[in-house]
Amino acid sequence: MQLNFFKYQGTGNDFILIDNRDFIIDSKDISLIEKICDRRFGVGGDGLMLLENEENFDFRMRYFNSNGKEASMCGNGGRCIVAFAYHLGIITDSTSFIAVDGEHKAKILNNKKELLISLQMQNISKLEIGEDYFYLNTGSPHFVKFIPNHNNFDTYSEGRKIRNNDRFKKEGTNVNFVSFQDDSIMVSTFERGVEDETYSCGTGVVAAAISASFKTKNQSFKIITKGGNLKVNFEKIDSQNIKEIWLTGPAKYVFTGKFNL
Ligand SMILES: N[C@H](CCC[C@H](N)C(=O)O)C(=O)O
C-alpha cells in the first residue's frame, strides 16, 4: 500500500500534508506518523497534518508533532494547510477552517509560487509576565525570553534546559529567544514534540511579538527567523487581552510522493 503525501514548508518549518477526506490514514497510528516524519526512515518533517472534512467549515486541520502525537495549534502549519486547500481547489482566496484551538480565518494575499498567507490566531486572555520571561498560549504554549543578541547563542541547549525543567517537564513547552534587530525582532525556537530547534515557529513568533509589545508598545512586528521572515500584528486591549492577531508569511509546496506503507 502506498500513501500519497505532499510536502510543504513555511519559513523552513516543514510539514507532510495528507488529504484525509476519505480517511486514508488512521490518525491514531502514532508510530506510522512518527515514521513518516523521520528524516532518515521516512519523508522527514517537523510535523504532519491531515486535512479532513468538517461541516460548516472549509476543512479541519489536524496537526501532529514529529513524535507522532496530535498536538496543539501550529501557525506555520496553519498557513501551509491553507495553501494545500487552495491547491486542492477546496478554497479560493479566503477561508474559515477549524483546528484544535477553534476557528481560524485566513486570506491568501498573493498566489505566486510561494503563497503569501495571513492567518488569524485565537485571542489571548491570559499572559504571565515574569521577572525575565513571558509565558503565554498562542494556540500552543510558549515561554519567551529576551536576549541581547543571537550571536553564537545556543538555542538548542538553552531551550532544552527550560523545556525540561521541573515546571515544564511533564507537559512540555516551546521556548523562544528574542533579540531586537533594527526595526525587527529575531526569534529562535526550541519546539517540544520535535525536541529540537526548528527553523521557525509560527505560534512562537506570535508569542514573541506580543511579549515584545511590552517593551516597545508596537502592535506590529517584522520577524526574522532562521528560515525566513514573518509579520505579526494585533490589537492590544490591555496587558492580558490581545485580539485581531494575524500571522503573515509564506507557505510553499515543495514536492509530492508516495510513502511505502
Ligand atoms: N511549529 C508550530 C508549533 C507546533 C507546536 C508544537 N511544537 C507543540 O506545542 O507541541 C508553529 O509554527 O506554530
The ligand as an ORCA input file, in Angstrom:
! r2SCAN-3c Opt
* xyz 0 1
  N       5.745     24.855     14.724
  C       4.452     25.191     15.185
  C       4.146     24.880     16.596
  C       3.927     23.446     16.820
  C       3.514     23.222     18.235
  C       4.212     22.138     18.927
  N       5.629     22.073     18.810
  C       3.707     21.990     20.342
  O       3.456     22.951     21.083
  O       3.567     20.840     20.747
  C       4.084     26.607     14.788
  O       4.514     27.057     13.730
  O       3.328     27.270     15.480
*
